[in-house]
Amino acid sequence: MRIDVIGQPAQATLPTPARIMDSWQVGQILQAVVVSTDVRGTMTLRINDALIQAQTQHPLPTPLPGQSLQLKVISNQTDIVLKVVNPATKDDPITQALRTALPRQTELVPLLNNITLLANPSPNKSTSAIPQPLAQLVQQLFNNLASTTQATTAAGLKEAVNNSGLFLESKLAHLATQSPNLRLPLSVDFKAGLLLLREMLTTPSPSGQQQETPTTPRSSGAEPQTLFRNTATQNVSGTSAPATTAGTPGLNTPQLLTTLATQTEGALARLQINQLVSFSAAPDNPLWTIELPLRQDHQTDLIQLRIEKDAASRTTNAQEKPWSISLKLEPAGLGAVHARLTLLGQQISVALWAEQTATATLANRNIESLQYGLTQAGFDTGTLCCQEGVPPHTTPDALLIGTHSLLDTHA
């Protein structure tokens, strides 16, 4: 990996690196510790008690904060160039993929907000600054999302999960041996759509100028923002997001496209992490972590799902280990609601957590309706309850860190 030194961090409180860098000789070996990184590949290094800002050049993944590096001085002229001489070659492909994806991931909500706004024009919002092919692709992305009505049926939910992006590579692997008709369901896959969107956003324009990519945003450290303001409330996962107007002075087309490209890149990284979580699970304890975007009228909902065979069960027979489904959703006006469904044979138990007191009270008042519905669906009901608060849970990132060595440290 090549590292170009670009200066001193703006808020460095340690000794100035100027004299230290002047003393570096070509061929000299330096010991460095990564202090921080960002999605552009810019990182802060601690070398000889000084903070140095540098820019990484791929193909190797950007090091993670806290990682120790051994660097060789390649050039000490106007442009100081360092080379990593101890790259982590022992990492397996999954760990290497995690090193790349974890710093780049962003939440899906900002991107879903913008897809929703772009796909649903209103008299108060102009999308004329967006190229027509891009507007058509965003509209297709929105239309391909399963509706909330479809997701209430078993077949509809199965199809929505299948097209959530988690299984895209599996579909591609079978494409050569299956019927060409497989291309039709492949075209509605969420990850496939995001890959097309990224390609369009990063393809050079007819004038020969390439749009800025997520690795070179105009404003460093800025959180992804919603591009447009609409007088109608735009709801994603039950929350309203701040937005800015397309026609507002100071916001031009390159800035809008750069923001959209950054969000798309972050969403693809998050999808990849969910895939790695699922792929890393033990064969006897399968696990799927899914973020499921759904379309409801002119809005978008995001449901977080975690489906797994309960490895912590005391049952000794693997065939009898229960399945569990954890999910989070935010119904309008009710706040965040978490649920954990446990299925063992035909018996199902449901534990609910509502973050709002009124929602918890309402759920407990109607718990018998839930029991009746499950019985009508053919299940034997176990424990059904709702309590206020949030459930104890393990995040996908924590699961990965517990099973993969993402950071090499030594004293």
N, C-alpha and C positions, 0 to 999 in steps of 0.2 A: 504494500500500500504506500502511495506517495502522499506526503503531508507538506503543504505549502504554508509557511509561517506568514501571517498577514498582520500581526501587530500585537498590541497589548489590550486586554479587556478594559472597557470603559471605566469600570468600577473596581479595578484591581487595587487592593490595599497592601499587597506584598511588595518587596523591592522591585524597582523598575527592571525590566528584562533587557534593556538596551545594552548594558555592558556585558551581560551574560552572553547574549547572542553575538556580540562583537568578538568574543573570545573563542567561539566555536570554530573548529578546524575541519576541513573536508576529511572524511573518514572517521571522525571522532564518534564514539558510541555514547549516547545519552540515555539516562533512565528517566521515564516520564510516567505520570499518573493522569488519567483522564478525569477532569473535574466536571465537565458538562458537555453535552452535545445537543444539536437540534436537527430538524428534518432536512436542512440544506447541506449537512455534512460539516458544518462549522463546529469546532469544538475548542474548549479551553483546556490547556495542558499545564500541569505543575512540573516545572523543570528547575532543579537547583533553587527551590524556594521562591521561584518567580512564576507568575501566571502568564502563559503565552497563548495567544489566539491563533488558530491554524485552520486550514481548509483541507479536508481529506479528498483524495482522488480515488475513486473506486477502480477495480472491481470488488475488492474485499469489503465486507460489511464494516460500517462505522463502529469503532469501539464503543463500549458502554461506560457510563460514569463509574469511577472506581477501579477501572481496569489498568493494570500496569503494562507499559510498553517499553521496548528497547528500540531506540531510534538511532539511525546512522546519518550523519550529516553528508548530504550529496552535493549541496552547493551552499556557499556562504557569501555569495555576491549580493546584488540588489535584491534578488528573490532567494530567500533562504528555503532550501528544500531538504526535508528529512524523509527517511525511508524506514518503515517498520521492518526490523530484522528478526522478530520473533512472533510472526503471525500464529494465531491459534489453529494449528493444522489438525489437532486431535478432535475437534468438534465434529459431531455427526451432522448430516444435512438438516435435520430438524432444528438443532441448536443454532446452526448458521442462519437458517431462515428466521428464527425468533430474534436473533440479534439485529437483523435488518428490519423486521416488521414492528417490533415493540416500540421503538422510538418514533415511528412514522404513523402509528394508528391514531385515528380521531373518532369521535362519536359519529354515528350515522345521522343523528337528528339534524345538524345544520345542512347537510347535503339533501336530506329528504325535504326539509323546508323549502330549499331552492328549487328542487325538482317540482314540488307541488305548486309553487308560485309561478314558475315558468310554464307549466303545463295547463294552468287555469287562468288565462288572461282575463282582465276586468277593465272596465272603463277608467279605473284609477291607476292602472299599471301599464306601462309601455314596454314591450320587449323588442322594439325595433332595432335596438343596438346589438341584439344577439343574432348571429348569422342564421339564416333559415334552416340549413341542414342541422345545425345544433338544436334549434328549437324543435324540429321534427323528431330528433333522436330523444330529447328529453320528454316530449309528449309520449313517445312510444314506451320509454322507461316507466312513466307513470301509469299508462294504460295496461302494461304487463303485470303490474302488481295485483295480487289476488285481493278481492274485495273482502271486507269484514263479513259480509253475508255469506260468501263462499266458504270462509274459514270456519263457519259455525257447523258445517257438515263434515263428516269423517273424510269423505272423498276430497272435498275442497281443501281441508286442512292438510291432507297428505300431499296434494298437488302443490300447495303453497310452500310447504317445507321442502319438497323436492326441487322447487325452483328458487329457493332462498339464496343460492350461490354456494352452499356448502358442498354440493355434490357435482359441481361443474366438471372437474377433472375426471371423475368417474364416468360421466357421460361421454367425455371426449375419448376416454380409453376404449369405450365400447363402440364408438362411432364407426370405426373401420370394419367391424365384424357384424354390425347390425344393419337394419334397413335404413336407406337414406331418409325415410320419414322421421328418423330421430332428430334430424336437423330442425324440425318444426318446434318441438318442445325445448330444444337447445336455445332457440332464438328468444325465448321468454325468460331464460334464466337471469336472475338479478346480477350475478357476478359477470356474466357474459355481456350484459348491457353496460355495466360500469367499465369493463375493458374497452368496449367500443367508444364510450364517452371519453375515456382517457386518451384513446388514440386520436379522436377528433380534436381534442383540446390541445394536443401536443404536436399535431401534424403541421408542418409549415403552411402558411397561407399562400394563395396564388401569387401574392406579391413577392414571395420568397422570404418573408419575415416569419420566424417561428414564434408561436405563442410561448409566453413564459411557462415553465413547468413548476411543479410544486417544490423542486429543489432550489428554485431561485425566486422566492416571493418578493414582492416590492417592499413589504414591511416586515422586518424580522420579529419573531416572537408574537405576532398578532394571532389571536384566536380566530378560527373560521367564523365568518359572519354570514347572515342571510342577506341576499343581494338586493331585494326589493321590498318596498313597503306597500301593503294593500290595506285599505280601510276595513276589509273583512278580516276577522280573526283567523289566522292560520294555525291549526292545532296539530302538533306532532307529539305523540305519546302523552296527550292530554295537557301539553304546555304550550304557551304562546311564546314565540321567539321574536326578539327585536329585529328590525329589518331596516334597510335603507332603500331609497327610491332610485330606480334606474336612471331617471332623468336628473338627479341631483347633481349640481356642479361639483366637480372634483372626482366624480366616479366615471371613468371612461371604459370603453369596451375591453382593452387589455387588462385593466384591473379586475373587471367582473369575471373575465375568463380565467385569470390567474387564481382568483378565489375559488371558483368552481373546480379548477384543476387540482388545487391543493386539497379540497374536500374529497374529491374523487379518489385521489391517491391515498388519503388517510382512511377512507372507507374500505378500499381494497386491502390495505394492510390489516385492518381490523377483521375483515372476512378471512384473511389468510390465518390470522391467529386463532380464530374459531375453528378453522379446519385443522390446524396443528393440534389443538386441544383434543379434538375428536380422534385424530390419527394416533396420538400418543397414548390413548387409553389402552389398558391391558385387554387382551382378547376375551378374558372371562368376565370383565367388567366394562362393557362398552359404554361410551359416553358421546353425546352430541351436544354441542353448545351452539345455539342458533339465535340470531337476531332477525326476526321476521317482520318485514315491512308490509303493511296492509293498506289498501285504499278504501277510504270511506267518503263518498261524495267528492267534495273538493278538498279533502284533507287526507293526512297520512298518519297512521298509527304504527308504532313500533312495539312489538311484543318480544320480550327476551325469554327464551326457552332453554332449559337444560334437561336433557333426557338421559337417564343412566340406570344401570343395574346397581342396586344398593350394595356396595362392597362391605359396608359396615354392619350388614345384617348378621344376626347370630345364627341364622339358619345354616346348617352344615352342607345341605344338599344344594349344589349350584343351580339345579333346575327349579328350586323353590325360592331362590333369592328374589326379593321384590323389585319391581321397577318403580322408579320415581320420576316425576316430572315437576320441575320447578319453573315457575314463570312469573313475570312481572308485567303489569299493564296499568294504565292510568285512565280509567273511565272519566269522561268529562264531569267535573264537579265533585268527584269522589276522591281525588288524590291517588297516590300510588297504592296499588294493591298487589301483595305478593301471595302466591299460592304454591303449595307443595302437595301433589297427588301421589299417593303410594298405592301400587297395585300388586297384590299377591293372589294369583289365581283369579277368581272372580270377585274378590273382596277389595274394595277401594276405600281409602281413608283420605280426607282432605283437611289440611291445615291452612288457614288463611291468616294473613297479617295485613292490617290496614293502618296506614300512617296517620290517618285522621280519626279522631275519636268518634265523630258522628258516623263515619263509614263503618267502623267496627260494630257500633251499636246496630246499624241498619242490617249488616250482614248476619249478626246473631239473631236478629228478629225474624229473619227469613231463612234460617238454616234448615228448617223443615222442608221448605220448597226445594232446596238443593238435594236433600235426602230423597224426596219424592222423584225428582228428575233422574237421579242416578238409579233408583230402583226400577223406574220405567225403562231405563236403558239396558236393564238386565244385570246390574251389579248388586252384590251384597255390600251394604255399607258398614264401614267400621267407624272410627272416630271422625266426627265432623265438628270443627270449631273455628272460631275467629278471635284473634286478639289484637290489641292495638300495638303498633310498633313495626319493626322490621325483623325478618328472620335471621338467625345465624346462618351464614353461608360462606362458602369458599369461592372466591372469584376465579375465573379462568386463568388470569395471569398468575395468581398465587399457586394454582395447581401446576402450571407449567414450571414455575420457578422451583417447585418442590421436586420435580422429576427430571429437570435438565439443569446442567451447570451452565448458566448464562454468563457468569462472571468469574474470572480466574483471579484469585487473590492469594497472597502469601506474605508472611511477616519476615 
